[in-house]
């Protein structure tokens, strides 16, 4: 019952917006970066609608970057994971366009 009420209020609030209302999207870099820092997939852009954020993931082997990834995602929890000689650094941002620059 509470979930239904919440859903109803959300739908009602979205439908009662004035016609000039539009969602703002922030542009984000999107590519897979190699050890030299060069985008392997051809640099492109994605947009972050709603609660999506920009993300930047860097994977290191020892002190050397192995590869990186940039894009848009619904899950952007800042974290650092360690496994023997491999470190994964993951961060999200949504405060400005292209804030996930490699």
Protein Blocks (a to p, Z undefined) as FASTA:
>chain_A
ZZmmmmmmmmmmmmmpcfklccdddddddddddfkopafkopaddddehjbccdddddde
hjbcfbdcddddfbdcdddddehjaccdddddfkbghklcZZ
